[in-house]
Amino acid sequence: ENARPIDKIAGLEFERTELLKQVSEEGTKREAENAKLRSRIEELERDRSDIVAENERSNDAVVEIKTEVVKIRNENEDILNLV
């Protein structure tokens, strides 16, 4: 009669140990996945910064081109007015 409660306790302790192992393994997997996601976020943030800088350079180039177009139009108008 005393052996049964001891067996039950041993069985419960075994189950507890197995559950703790599972929880630990799942936690390790989650930590690894979180590390991958953090790395990906950092990569995307770097890419975003590069894209913003590239867009600014492109916008500057567009402004320069528009300025040059206006200058050429004005020069053409001056030439046409002389003729």
Backbone bond lengths (Angstrom), bond angles and torsions (degrees), N, CA, C in turn:
res aa  C-N    CA-C-N  psi(-1)  N-CA   C-N-CA  omega(-1)  CA-C   N-CA-C  phi
1 E - - - 1.452 - - 1.530 111.33 -
2 N 1.323 118.25 -38.75 1.467 121.99 177.60 1.522 112.20 -71.91
3 A 1.327 117.83 -26.55 1.464 121.78 -178.77 1.527 110.56 -67.77
4 R 1.280 117.78 -33.46 1.470 120.35 -177.75 1.525 112.39 -63.74
5 P 1.314 120.14 -51.27 1.472 119.04 177.94 1.536 111.80 -59.67
6 I 1.317 116.76 -36.75 1.469 120.11 178.55 1.524 109.77 -65.47
7 D 1.339 116.47 -41.98 1.470 120.27 177.49 1.533 110.58 -63.01
8 K 1.328 115.58 -40.96 1.468 119.29 178.98 1.527 110.53 -63.05
9 I 1.310 115.70 -43.80 1.471 120.18 179.07 1.524 110.02 -61.80
10 A 1.316 116.85 -44.00 1.468 120.77 179.32 1.524 110.12 -62.20
11 G 1.332 115.77 -42.92 1.467 119.87 178.36 1.521 111.52 -62.94
12 L 1.320 116.67 -42.81 1.463 120.76 178.89 1.529 111.43 -65.71
13 E 1.322 116.14 -38.88 1.471 119.62 177.80 1.528 110.70 -65.01
14 F 1.337 116.35 -38.26 1.463 120.31 177.72 1.533 109.93 -64.08
15 E 1.342 116.02 -46.51 1.470 120.46 178.67 1.525 110.88 -59.75
16 R 1.322 115.50 -42.55 1.468 120.58 178.90 1.522 110.40 -60.70
17 T 1.315 116.74 -44.85 1.466 121.37 179.22 1.520 110.73 -61.32
18 E 1.331 116.68 -43.75 1.465 120.78 179.37 1.533 110.90 -63.98
19 L 1.328 116.36 -42.20 1.463 119.94 178.61 1.528 111.28 -64.39
20 L 1.320 116.65 -40.52 1.465 120.01 177.79 1.529 111.09 -63.23
21 K 1.339 116.76 -38.06 1.471 120.51 176.47 1.523 110.04 -62.02
22 Q 1.339 115.79 -45.94 1.471 120.43 179.86 1.524 111.15 -60.15
23 V 1.319 115.76 -45.97 1.463 120.48 -179.81 1.524 109.84 -61.35
24 S 1.313 116.31 -42.62 1.463 120.65 179.48 1.525 111.18 -63.43
25 E 1.333 116.90 -44.41 1.468 120.97 179.37 1.525 111.06 -63.36
26 E 1.323 116.40 -43.29 1.462 120.03 179.12 1.528 110.80 -64.94
27 G 1.325 116.26 -38.86 1.466 120.29 177.04 1.519 111.25 -62.57
28 T 1.327 116.30 -41.56 1.465 120.86 178.18 1.522 110.60 -63.23
29 K 1.332 116.25 -42.85 1.472 120.07 177.95 1.522 110.69 -61.87
30 R 1.324 116.78 -43.91 1.465 120.81 179.85 1.524 111.19 -63.45
31 E 1.331 116.17 -41.07 1.465 119.81 178.54 1.522 110.86 -62.14
32 A 1.333 116.83 -41.48 1.467 120.77 178.64 1.528 110.35 -64.65
33 E 1.312 116.71 -43.67 1.464 120.48 179.10 1.526 110.63 -64.57
34 N 1.325 117.05 -41.31 1.466 120.79 177.94 1.523 111.00 -62.36
35 A 1.326 116.96 -39.88 1.468 120.60 178.22 1.526 110.15 -62.83
36 K 1.340 117.04 -42.66 1.466 120.60 177.63 1.525 110.62 -62.22
37 L 1.326 116.13 -43.25 1.464 120.05 -179.33 1.530 111.34 -66.34
38 R 1.337 117.37 -40.89 1.467 120.09 177.04 1.523 110.48 -60.95
39 S 1.329 115.82 -42.29 1.461 120.66 178.55 1.523 110.76 -61.99
40 R 1.316 116.67 -42.86 1.468 121.27 -179.88 1.529 110.56 -65.21
41 I 1.328 116.71 -40.07 1.466 120.93 178.15 1.524 110.10 -62.04
42 E 1.337 116.81 -44.75 1.466 120.55 178.16 1.524 110.74 -60.32
43 E 1.325 116.24 -42.30 1.467 121.02 179.06 1.529 110.54 -61.92
44 L 1.326 116.49 -45.06 1.464 120.60 179.92 1.528 111.26 -64.95
45 E 1.331 116.81 -37.33 1.460 119.84 178.13 1.525 110.89 -66.00
46 R 1.339 117.10 -39.52 1.470 120.41 176.24 1.528 109.87 -63.41
47 D 1.336 115.79 -45.30 1.464 120.14 179.01 1.526 110.61 -60.11
48 R 1.319 116.13 -40.96 1.464 120.58 179.92 1.521 110.08 -61.63
49 S 1.320 117.03 -43.72 1.465 120.59 178.53 1.519 110.83 -61.12
50 D 1.331 116.25 -41.97 1.468 120.41 178.42 1.525 110.84 -62.65
51 I 1.322 116.56 -41.99 1.467 121.07 -179.16 1.528 110.57 -66.04
52 V 1.326 116.61 -41.71 1.465 120.18 178.67 1.527 109.74 -61.21
53 A 1.329 116.91 -44.93 1.468 120.61 179.18 1.528 110.74 -62.99
54 E 1.319 116.63 -42.15 1.465 120.62 178.92 1.531 110.91 -63.81
55 N 1.319 116.86 -41.04 1.468 120.64 177.64 1.528 111.28 -62.64
56 E 1.327 116.16 -39.52 1.465 119.51 178.45 1.528 110.56 -63.81
57 R 1.332 116.47 -42.04 1.469 119.90 177.47 1.529 110.38 -63.11
58 S 1.317 116.16 -42.03 1.470 120.05 179.13 1.522 110.89 -63.79
59 N 1.323 116.51 -42.21 1.467 120.20 178.64 1.526 110.78 -62.41
60 D 1.334 116.75 -40.97 1.465 120.53 177.08 1.523 110.65 -61.43
61 A 1.333 116.37 -41.92 1.467 120.50 179.55 1.521 110.66 -64.42
62 V 1.318 117.32 -40.08 1.468 121.19 178.95 1.530 109.97 -63.16
63 V 1.319 116.58 -42.84 1.467 120.27 178.88 1.528 109.98 -61.76
64 E 1.330 116.93 -43.42 1.468 120.51 178.32 1.527 110.97 -61.21
65 I 1.312 116.59 -43.90 1.471 120.70 -179.81 1.525 110.38 -64.21
66 K 1.325 117.15 -43.97 1.468 120.03 179.14 1.527 110.57 -62.27
67 T 1.315 116.41 -40.96 1.464 120.49 177.94 1.522 110.58 -61.63
68 E 1.319 116.19 -43.41 1.465 121.22 178.93 1.530 110.93 -64.44
69 V 1.320 117.77 -39.74 1.468 121.61 178.41 1.527 110.13 -62.32
70 V 1.320 116.67 -44.96 1.470 120.45 178.92 1.524 109.73 -61.35
71 K 1.320 116.79 -43.53 1.469 121.56 179.30 1.531 110.53 -60.21
72 I 1.328 116.89 -46.20 1.472 121.35 -179.75 1.525 110.33 -64.16
73 R 1.316 117.97 -41.08 1.473 121.04 178.11 1.530 110.58 -60.97
74 N 1.320 114.34 -44.57 1.468 118.42 179.61 1.526 110.81 -62.45
75 E 1.327 116.30 -42.53 1.466 120.19 178.50 1.527 110.42 -62.85
76 N 1.330 116.47 -41.81 1.467 120.41 178.59 1.527 111.42 -63.36
77 E 1.324 116.09 -40.89 1.468 119.66 177.92 1.525 110.65 -63.16
78 D 1.339 115.64 -41.23 1.468 119.59 178.29 1.525 110.53 -61.60
79 I 1.328 116.43 -42.95 1.467 120.99 179.72 1.528 109.84 -64.08
80 L 1.327 116.78 -43.91 1.469 120.51 -179.87 1.528 111.42 -65.06
81 N 1.305 116.53 -34.09 1.468 120.32 178.98 1.526 111.52 -70.15
82 L 1.330 116.94 -25.87 1.460 120.65 178.48 1.519 111.78 -76.60
83 V 1.317 116.48 -25.41 1.469 120.52 -175.27 1.480 111.90 -80.78
